[in-house]
Amino acid sequence: MNSAPKIKLEIFEGPLDLLLHLIKKNEVDIRDIPVAVITKQYMEYLELMRFLNLEIAGEFLVMASTLLYLKSRMLLPEEREDDEEEIEDPRKELVERLLEYKKFKDLAELLEKRKLVNRDVFVRETAYNAIKDEMHVEVSLFDLLDAFRRIMERSKFSEIYEFVSEKINIKEVMLSIVQKLKNGKKQFDELFDSSYTKEHIIATFIAILELAKISLIRIYQFELFGPIYITLLVSAEICRKIISEIGDEIGEGYPEINN
């Protein structure tokens, strides 16, 4: 049993965001989704989220059931007579949901960019304002999961299963990350030392998510699917003060993973 507390990240995305991420990543037409491929990858993300003890909302599981149902429907042979009406594509409802969601998501991002522009124009600049004079792309949870998977594979930990439990205080890891970031932005990979154990790699990833959750860091790219960068949104001193005031439940021996 995994006794570590569930990490709930309300700020991150839902199942439709994950599907849009996979569609973009696979460079496929949103109106012609390869259901078998997308379903396999979707389930892999859910498994990774479970492994990291991220709290998976019910809608993720509902979408998983929907994809598995569509996959089974797509595998069935079409049986119809010549004069029969054209059979409706079983993916139609999902495609319509994705297109509608994407439209509102794009609009929300446009409005957010306008808000940032107005802030930069009318508010006095500080050394810790969000990335200034640089074009950047916001990073999703699923981009981070991709990067985490690559770290694990690069560290020869491609088999993510049972290992010896090591108690690590997440608050201390968060403070260590802040220390690394105090002089400027770092690439995501630079926050993981080559000597890290599995536990330290996982703890560092969880700490990054927690820092993003409480808005102490910004995670971004300069191009889609490019290197991921992380920078502080406030001074290191303020970060340390906020982290020290966080409830002790974050630092109580997480991660502690057993099968």
N, C-alpha and C positions, 0 to 999 in steps of 0.2 A: 504493500500500500504506500501511496505517496502522501506523507503527512504534512508537507509544506502547504502554507496558505495559498489559496487561489489568488491570482493577480488579476484584478478587474481593471480594464483600461477603456473607460467610457469614451475617451477622446478618439479612439481609433475606429476603423471602418467596419462595415457589415458585409454580409455575403455578396451583395450586388457589387460592392467595391472590389471584392476578391475576384469575381467573375470578370469584371472590366479589366482588372490587372492581368489576368491570364489571357484574355483576348488580345490585349495590347502586347503582352510579352511574346505570344505565339504568332503575332502579326496575321491574325485571321479576321475575316469579315464578321462583324457582329450579327449580320443577318443570315449567316451560314456557319453557325458554331459547330465545330467538330466535337460532338458531345462526348464521345468515348475518351478522347485526349483530355478535354477540359475536366471531365469528371475525375479521371485518374489523378490529375494534378491537384484538383480541389481537395480530394481526400488526403493527399500527401500533406497539404498545408494544415488541414485539421489535425492530422496525426502529430505534426510538429508543434502545433499550438498546445495540444494536450500534453506532449512531452515537457514543454516549457511551463506547464501549469497555468497557462493563460485561461481565464474564464471564457468559455465558448458559449455565446448567447444561443438561445433556442432557435433563432432564425437561421443560424449556420447549419444546424442539424436538419431543419426543414428543407433548406436548399439542397443539402446533400441527398435527402430522400427524393426530391424533385429531379435532380440530375440522374440519379440511379434509375428512376422510373423512365425518364426520357431516353436514357441509354438503352434500356430494354425495349422500348417502343421502336427506336431506330433500328434495332437488330432484327425486328420482325419483318418478314417478307410482306410486300404489299399485295393484297388480294382484291382485285376489282375487275369488273367487266368493262368492255370497250365503251359502252354507253353510260357508264357510271360517272358521276361527278368527280372532279379531282379531289383526292384525299388531302385534307388539311395537314400542313406540316406540324407535327407535335411540338416543335420548338417555338411556334408562333407566339404563344402567350409569354414565354420567357423573354424572347427577343423584344417584344413590345414593352415589357417591364424594364428591360435594360436600356432601351432607347429613351424611354421617359425619364428614368433615373439619371442617365447621362446628361440629358438636356438640363435638368435642374442642377446637377452637380457642376456642370460647366458654367451655368449662370451664377451659382454661388461663388465659384472661384473668381469669376470676373468681378463681382461686387467686392470680394475681399481684396483684390488687387487695387481697386479704386480707393478702398478705405486706406490701404497702405500708402498709396500715392499722396492722398490728402494729409495723412499723418506726417509723412516725410516733408511735405511742403510747409505745413503750418505749425509743426511741433519742433522745438529746439532739439537738434541732434545731440546724441551722447555717444560715448565710445562703445556702448553695448546695444545700440539700435540694431534691429534686424538687418541682415546683410545689405549693405548700401552700395549702390552703383554697380551691382553685379546681377546679371540675369541668372535666376535659379529656378529649380523645379522642386516643389515640396515632395517629401518622401513618405510613402505609405508604410503601414505596418508590414505589408507583404513584401515590399522592397527590402525592409530590414530582415525579414525572415529568410529571404534569398541570400542576403549578405551573411547572415548567421550560418546558414547551411554551408556556404563556401568556406567560412572560417573552420567549421568542424571538419570538413573534408580535407582542407589544407593541413590541418593538424593531425591527419590520419585517424580521425574519430568518426569515420563514415558510419560505423555501426553504433547507433544511438540506443543503447539498451541499459542494462543494469551495470552499475559500477559502485565502488566503495563510497559510502556517504562521507562527505566532508562538510563540516559546519562552517559556513561563511556568512559574515555579517554584511548584508546588502548596503547598509548605511555607510560602512567603511569603504566598500567598493565605489559607492557614489562619490564619496569624498576624494578617493583616488582619481576618479575620472575628472572631477572638477580641477584637481591639481594639474592634470595633464593638459587641460583646456585653458588654463588661466592666461597663457601667453598667446592665444589665438586658436583658430580652427585646426582640427585634425581630421584626417581621413578615418572612417569607421574602423578599418583594419588596424590602424595605429594604436587603438585603445586596447588591443589584445596582444599581450606579450607572447613570444614564441614558446616560453617555458610554462605557460598556463596549463593546468590540468583541465579535464572536462568540466569539473565543478566550477573552476575559475572562469572558464569561457562562458558557461551558462550564467553565472552570477553577474559577470560584466554586462552581458546582453540584457538581463533583467534590470540591472541598475540603469542602463541607458533608457529603457522603457519607462522606468520610474521617474527619471529626471525629465523626460519629455512630458510625462503625465502631469507633473507639477510645474511645467512651463519654465524650467531653468535652462534648457538647451533648445537649440533649433537644429533640425536634421534636414539636409537638403542636398540636391545635386545641381550641377551646372548643365547637365544634359540628361535626357530620359535614359534610364538604365546605366548611367555613368557612375563614376566613383561617388560614394556617399560621404558627405562632410558633416561634422558636428561642431557647433560653436556655442559658447555661453550667451545667454540673453541678458544676464546681469553679472555683476562683478563676482569673482571667486569668493570674496569675503561674505557677500550677501548669500551666495549659494550655501556656504558652509553653515551660516546661521540658520537658514531655512531647513537644511537637512538635519541639523542637530535637534530641531523642534519637532521633527516628524515622529509619529507614534512608533513605539518600540517594536510593534508587530512586523514592520518591514525588515528589521535587522535580526529577527530571532531565527538564526540558523538556516536561512534559505540560501541556496537550494539544498534540500535533503531528499534525495531521490532513491527510492528502492522499488523493486518489483514485488 
